[in-house]
Amino acid sequence: MAAIFVNDVVVGEGDGFVDIVVELTESSLQNVSVNYSTSNSTAVVSNGADATAVSGSLSFLAGETLKTVRVLLTDDGTAERFEHFRFNLSAPVNATLADASAMVSIVDNDTSAVLPGLFVRDVVVDEKAGTASFVVLLVGRRGRASTNVITVDYATANDGAVAGSDYTAASGTLTFAPGETVKTVVVDITDDVTAEGIERFALNLDNAGNATIVDGQGIAVIAANDAAAVAVPRLSVADMVVGESDGYLDVVVSLSADSGHFVFTLSGASNATLADASAMVSIVDDDTGGAAGAVRARCGGRREGRHRELRGGAAGWAGGQGSTM
């Protein structure tokens, strides 16, 4: 049976809207439907203060695997912190819920800087994810927008993973219009059948116009998924150090090897609330060596996954050939 999932996304307040992509893990011979709705978190959607609430139902005809829901954003004049709201799925028909909730994070654009800074976030994905999405921000959880047009070149570089066999090289120029604070670069990764360890590649920023580069290298970690399946795999989570201004933290939980279908549950939170406490992890094997061997848990962050570029203003393809996004 197909499973339904939705990915987290980071968007700029001035983008006007965000397109949220809801996907099936595989095509179904039956029609599939699921309800959706937005809910308040640190951002408010109930009265349209930060975004406009939406709700309804999505219908996937037999063979369809992707639907998009547009949520309008409110571009006010108030300086605000890094905020987010939830996009929730419920009541699936002829499918299960692999990921029932997405966090939509909004970077404010109401504080300005004469010469703002740029930084790119790291990303961790399973090899089967298909893409790795690097989020490039103007520095600060409040956004640090500019009244000038800002440009910065980007290019991928090998760091263990090899372009052409493990991922598709990408390069180009990002352009931030006045008031824009977030851009996303999406890079294709290759799901091969070779048993490999964890691999990495980088996205480097260079040659910024009207901005300085504060953190110019993002690292993509590709988790291995071709190890032989075992009855009881080991779960592990690594220690991390994060900057307060990053706005959110991605906590990565990994499996030592492939397992059968299972439910991943969080409990006993300390100094935090559980926004999404349970996920159904559905594994669809496509290799002789086994399927995905890594699971991600997130704390106030975005879900990297099988999606193309997600940004306010459009949902499209940004990897590969010189996107200006």
N, C-alpha and C positions, 0 to 999 in steps of 0.2 A: 504494500500500500504506500502511495506517495505521502510525503510529509511536507508541511507548509512552514516556511521560515521567512523572517524579515530581518534586515540588517540595520545596525545603528548608523547614524550619519551625523556629520558636523556641518553646519551651514552658517553663513553670515547673515546678520539681521537685515542688511540692506538688499539681499538677493530677491526679496519679494515673495518667494514661495520655495517649498522643497518638495521634490517628488520622491515618495517612499515606495520602494520596490518590494513587492510580495511575490515569493517564488515557490514553486514545487520542486522537490528534490529530483523528481522524475515525472515524465508524462503519464497520464492515467487514461485507462480505457473508459472510465466513467466521468461524468461531469462532477466537478468539485466546487464546493462553495465554502466561504468562511466570513464571519462577521468581523468588522473592524471599528475601532473608536479611539479617539485621543483622550488623554487624561492629564490633569495638572501634575506638575512636579515642582521644581524651582521656577520654571516658566509657567505662566497661566494661560490656558486656552479657553477656559469656561466662559469668560467674558470678552475674549479677543484681545486681552492686554498684550500678549506676546505672540500669539498665533490664533488662528480661527479654528475652533473645534470642528471636527468632522466625524461622521459615523455612517455606517451602511453595510453593504454586503458585496463581496466579490464573487464572481462566478467564472470558473475556469472550464471552458468546454473541453471535451475529450481531446487530448493532445496538446492543449495550451499549458504553459509552465510559468508565465510571468504576467503580473498585473501591476499597475502603478496608481497610487493615490496621491493627489496633490493637496498640500496643506499651505494655506496662505499665511505669510509672516507679517507681523506688525512692525513697521520701521518707525519707532517713536524717537523722541529727542532726549530721552533720559539715559544717563550713563548707568549701565547695569553690569553686574558680574556675569560670568559664564553661566548660562542657564540651560535647562533642558525640560522637555515634556516627553510623555510616553505615547507610543502608538501601539495599541493592543489588538491582538487577534483572539477570537473565541468561536465556539460552536462550529467546528469544522464538520463537513459532510463528505464522506468518501475519502477522507485523508486524516492524518494525525497532525498535531502541532509539534514541529521540531523546535520552534522558537516562537513563543507566543507574544513577545513584547520587544519593541525597539526603543532605544533612547535617541531622541533627536536633540542634539546640542546646538545652542545658538550663541555665536560669538558677536558681542555688541560692537556697534560701529559709531558710538557717540562720544568717544574720547579720541582726540587727534594728536598726532605728533608731527613735528616738522620733518624729522628723519626717522620713521618707524623702523623697527627691527623685524627680520624674517626668521622663522624657524620651521623645521620640518620634523614631524613626529615619526618615531619608529613604528614598525608594524610586525605582528606575528600571525602567520597563516598556516593552515595545513596545505600540503601539496595539492590536495584535491580541490582547494578553494577556487582555483582557476585564475584568480587575480590577486594582486596585493595593492592596496590603496594607501598612498602616502598623503597625509593632510599637511598642507603648507599654510601657516598662519602668520599674520602680522602680530608681533609680540604682545603678550599680555592677555589675561583672561577677559579683560574688558574690550579687547579688540585692537585698540590703537590704530584706528582708521586714519587715512590721509586724505587731504584735499587734492593731492597730485596723483597722476597715473604712475603706478609702480610696476616695474618689470623685473623678472629674474629668470635666468637660464637654468635648466635642470638637465641632468643626464644620469643614467644608471651606470654602475661600475661593478665588476666582479669582486666578490669577497668570499671566495669558496664556491658559491654557485657560479655557473658559467653561462653567459649570454648565448642564446642559440640552442642550448640543450636543457638548461634548467629554467630559464626565463627569457622573455623577449626584450632586447635592449630598447630603451625609450629615451628620447631627448626632445627638447623644445624650449619654448619660452612661455612662462606664465605672465599674464597681464592682470593686475588688480586695478579696476576702475576706481575713481574717487569714492570712498565709503565702503568698498569691498574689503573683507578681512580674511576670507578663507578660499583656498583653491585645493583641488584634489587631483593627484596624478595616479592613474591606474595602470599597473604593469601586468601583462600576461605572465603567468607561471605555468610550467609544463608538468603535467601529471604523467610521469613515465612509470614503467614497471620494474625499474631497477631498485633493489634494496640499498638505500643510502642513509647516511646519518643526517643530522640537522645541517642545513646549508644557509648561506647568507649572501645577500647582495646589497648594494648601497644606492641611494638616490642623493646626488650631490647638487647643491645650489651654487651658482656662480654669477658674477657680473650683474649685480643688482643695480637697478636704476631708481633713484629717489628713495632708497632705503638702505639699511645696513643688514648684513647677514649675521645673526646672532648664533644660530645653530644651523650650519649648512649641510649637515649629513644625516640622513635618516637610514636606518638599517632595517631591511626586511629579513626576518628569520623564517625559513621554510621548514616546517616540521615534517619529519619522515613519516611515511604512511605505508611502506611496502614490506615491513617486517612480518614474519610469520605470525598468524593469529595464535593467541594463547587463551586458556580458559579463564585465568584470573590475572589480568594485566595490572601493573603498578601505576597508581596515580601519584603525581608529584606537582609541587608548586615552588617556584624559586623566589628568594628574597629579591627586593627591588628598592631602588632609590629614585625618588621622583621630586621634581621641582614644584613648589606650591603654585607657581604661575601657570603650570601646564593645564590646569583646569579640570583634569580627570586622569584616572589611572586605569590602565589595562592590566588585569591580573591574569596571567596565563597558567592554565592547568593542563598538564599533558599526560597522556597514556604511554606506557613503555612499549606497547604493542597493540595490535588490533584485537577487538573483542566482539561479542555478539551485540545485538540491540540492547540498550540499557537506558535508564533515567539518571540524570546527573542532578543532584539536589544540594542546595546550600542551606545551612542552618546555623544557629548559635552566633549570629553576627555581634561583633563587639565594636562600639563606637561608630556604628553605621546601621542603616536600615536595609532590609532586603527588598529591592525594587522588583526583582524577578528571581524567585527562589528555586525554580525547577525548570529543567529543560529536557525534552525528549530527544535523545541523540539517535538518529536513524542512520545506519551505515549501509550503503549500497555498494557491494563489491564490484569492482571492474578490473581487478588485477589478480593474477594467480597467487601473488604473495599476500593478499589481504587488502583491506580498505583503510580508511583514515585512522591514524594512530595518534591524533592530538585533538584535544578539546579545549576551547577557550572559555574562561569565565571572566566577566568584566565588572569592574567597580566604577560606575559612573562614566563609562566610556562608550566607544563605538565597537561594533562587531565588524571585523574584516570578514569578507566572505565572497560568495559567488555573485558578484554584482558588478555592473559597469559603474561609470562615474555617477555619484549621487551628489548633487549640489543644488542650492536654490537657484532658480533660473532655468535649469534644464537637467534632464537625465540623459547622458549620452556617453559615448566612448571617448576616453581621454588618454589612453595609453598609445604607445607606438610612435606615430609620426607627428611630432612637433605640435602638440596641442597648445592652443593659446587660452583655453578655458576662461 
